[in-house]
């Protein structure tokens, strides 16, 4: 049994420990240095080795929807910012934000109807999620890379020494420090009172008394609460339930679409798809039973496969958000309207390969125009984030696989020893379609753009329209 006021210690960590992020897997954004968070498909951030508590307050659809729309704010930000690595829904708190710098943020969402008034200090501790956040933070060994946020649509009581004062005392650089120790003691007593009726394992159990001031505060508990306040943010930024959809679309989705220069995006369908995806992640598992509460030693590299699968099902990555973008049925122009066509650099090697493959000169000229169309489109639509190169590599791999398949079929359909380039080009026209790709492209493309990418890859000597030859020697 732990002594009153003690917090269970797990592994080799301490109150100032750093939750290990090294692991052995590859994260959602590819291989990373040991200081980075690992993605949901690799060895997870150590916080995700800790099974979440049962959340009995997540039963109503209204709460789920609002919670999902608050989480959508972080997910939409991933479209244009690379600071967020991924979001895990319903893990310890309503969601966890895994940041690219290796830190994680546990976020508790509390909606309050307008007729309920402002949050008081007592209500924040009892039903506002503050004690739950504290308990989860302790279960994570108060690790230095774990931050906390209480996000609510309601205002905080402006009375001196109440909830509004508390918010100003939170964070590593609080706005208000006068009376901070007294506030921490008040919060500590409120949490100990909540503990009488709610079984938070990391809040000490003390004898029940009639007055708050008579509660016996265990040694060291106030100091731990002070450290808790230093990593806590209380945010009243999320809008009311009736307005959050419109606010998120106009303030987050519209600017992202404009920055990415996406055309013909159905904003409402896109937003609905993102929120629906978050809701599916929220309710993915019917089995929410508690597992052993522990944080692994930072040196541990073995991770439970089942735990990784649970995290993966609850994770929203940048790629998932991009795939949720819905487009209208308007045909995408080959070249962006209102701009002068840009000629792609290079092209000489593509021309030599098409001539060697006996592709007609007019079709070769059209191939060069499509290569320029791809070059212009990629230059305009790429996000500018680190994931661009991975997106291009994945799309190029799909196109190359189709090009090699077309070459195999073209070889089989001509007399042995004959040039097959013209037949191969015909097969590319027939088969290289957006709908035929194994995964959606990172932004809206037409079939002509895909062929333009294929011709660009050919110009880079990644495939030929004939048997391989030295393109430099032919030029001489």
C-alpha positions, 0 to 999 in steps of 0.5 A, spaced: 500 500 500 502 507 498 502 511 504 497 517 504 500 523 499 505 518 496 504 517 488 505 510 485 512 510 482 512 505 476 519 503 472 525 508 474 522 514 472 521 520 477 517 526 478 522 530 473 522 524 469 522 524 461 517 519 458 521 515 453 520 517 446 525 513 442 522 506 441 524 502 435 518 503 430 517 508 425 512 514 426 506 517 422 511 522 419 517 517 418 523 515 421 525 520 427 530 522 432 529 519 438 527 526 441 521 525 437 514 522 438 513 515 434 507 514 430 501 510 431 503 505 427 510 504 430 513 503 437 508 508 441 510 514 445 510 511 452 504 515 454 500 510 450 503 504 454 498 506 459 491 504 459 486 509 459 481 509 465 474 508 464 470 514 462 463 514 465 462 521 462 462 519 455 455 516 454 451 522 450 451 523 443 452 531 444 458 530 448 461 526 443 460 530 438 462 537 441 468 533 443 470 531 436 469 538 434 474 540 439 479 535 437 477 537 429 481 543 431 487 540 432 486 535 426 485 541 421 491 544 423 495 539 421 493 540 414 498 546 414 502 546 420 507 540 422 508 542 429 502 536 431 505 529 429 498 526 430 492 526 435 489 520 439 482 520 441 479 518 447 486 516 451 486 518 458 483 524 456 478 526 451 484 526 446 492 527 446 496 531 442 502 528 440 507 534 438 513 533 433 518 535 438 516 529 443 512 532 447 504 530 448 498 534 451 492 531 454 486 535 453 480 534 457 474 537 453 468 540 458 462 543 454 457 547 459 450 550 457 450 557 457 444 557 462 449 554 467 453 560 468 461 561 469 465 555 472 467 556 479 473 553 482 469 548 486 466 546 480 472 545 476 475 540 481 469 536 481 466 536 475 470 540 470 475 535 469 481 538 473 482 532 478 481 527 472 487 531 469 491 531 475 490 523 476 492 522 469 498 526 469 500 523 476 499 516 472 504 518 467 509 520 473 509 527 472 513 526 466 517 533 463 514 532 456 507 531 458 502 537 458 495 538 460 489 542 457 482 543 460 478 546 454 471 549 455 466 553 452 464 557 458 467 563 462 471 562 468 468 566 475 471 573 475 471 573 483 478 574 486 481 567 488 476 563 484 477 560 477 479 566 473 484 567 478 487 560 477 487 560 470 492 566 470 496 562 475 497 556 470 503 554 465 510 555 466 510 562 466 504 564 469 501 571 469 499 571 476 504 569 481 502 572 488 498 567 492 500 561 488 502 557 494 495 559 497 491 557 490 495 550 490 493 549 497 486 550 496 486 546 489 489 540 493 484 540 498 478 541 493 481 534 490 482 531 496 474 532 497 473 530 490 477 523 492 472 521 498 466 520 492 471 518 486 476 513 486 482 517 483 488 512 484 493 518 484 489 522 489 490 520 496 485 518 500 484 522 507 479 522 513 472 525 511 471 532 515 465 537 515 470 543 513 474 544 507 479 547 511 480 541 516 482 536 511 489 533 512 493 535 506 498 529 506 506 531 506 508 533 499 501 533 496 501 541 495 508 541 492 505 536 487 499 540 485 504 546 484 508 542 479 501 540 476 499 547 475 505 549 472 504 544 466 496 546 465 493 550 461 485 552 462 482 555 455 476 558 454 477 558 446 472 553 444 466 556 441 459 554 444 456 547 441 451 551 436 457 555 433 463 551 433 461 547 426 461 554 422 467 557 426 471 551 425 470 551 418 471 559 417 477 559 421 481 553 420 478 549 414 477 555 409 484 558 410 487 551 410 484 550 403 486 557 401 494 556 403 494 549 400 491 552 393 486 546 393 480 547 388 473 545 388 473 543 395 466 541 398 467 545 405 461 542 409 463 535 406 470 535 408 469 538 415 463 532 416 468 527 414 473 529 419 469 529 425 465 523 423 472 520 422 474 522 429 467 520 432 469 513 429 476 513 433 472 515 439 468 509 440 472 504 436 472 499 442 467 496 446 472 494 451 474 499 455 476 495 461 482 498 465 489 494 464 494 495 469 496 502 470 503 503 469 508 507 465 514 503 462 521 504 464 524 509 459 529 504 457 524 499 455 523 498 447 518 492 447 511 494 446 504 491 446 502 489 439 495 489 442 496 496 445 499 499 438 493 496 435 488 500 440 492 506 439 492 505 431 485 505 431 484 511 435 489 515 431 488 521 427 494 522 422 495 528 417 494 523 412 487 521 414 485 528 414 488 529 407 484 523 405 478 526 408 478 532 403 472 532 399 471 535 392 466 537 388 465 533 381 467 539 377 473 537 372 480 540 374 483 544 369 490 541 366 493 548 367 491 552 373 486 558 370 488 565 370 496 563 370 501 562 364 503 555 363 510 554 366 515 549 362 518 544 366 525 544 366 529 538 362 525 534 357 531 532 353 531 525 356 524 523 355 524 525 348 530 521 346 526 515 350 520 516 346 523 516 339 527 510 341 520 507 343 517 509 336 512 513 339 509 518 334 512 525 334 505 528 336 504 524 342 511 525 344 510 533 344 503 532 348 507 528 353 512 534 354 506 538 355 503 533 360 510 533 364 509 541 364 502 540 367 504 536 372 510 540 374 505 546 374 500 543 378 505 540 383 508 547 384 502 550 386 498 544 390 504 542 394 503 544 402 510 546 403 511 541 409 516 536 411 511 531 408 511 533 401 517 529 399 513 523 402 507 524 398 511 525 392 515 519 393 508 514 395 505 517 388 511 516 384 511 509 387 504 507 385 505 511 378 512 507 377 508 500 378 503 502 373 508 504 368 512 497 369 506 493 368 504 497 362 511 495 359 510 488 361 504 487 357 507 491 351 513 487 351 508 481 350 504 484 345 509 485 340 514 481 336 520 479 340 525 484 338 521 489 336 520 496 339 514 496 344 514 503 346 508 506 342 504 500 345 506 501 352 504 509 351 497 506 349 497 502 355 499 508 360 493 512 357 488 506 358 490 504 365 494 510 368 487 513 372 486 516 378 481 511 380 486 505 379 491 508 384 492 504 390 491 510 395 488 517 394 493 522 391 495 528 396 491 533 393 486 533 387 489 530 380 486 529 373 488 523 369 492 527 365 496 530 371 498 522 373 501 521 366 505 528 366 508 525 372 509 518 369 513 522 363 517 526 368 519 520 372 521 517 365 525 524 364 529 522 370 531 515 368 526 511 372 523 507 366 524 507 359 519 506 353 524 501 350 530 497 352 535 501 357 540 505 353 545 510 355 541 517 353 547 521 354 551 517 348 545 518 344 545 525 345 552 526 343 
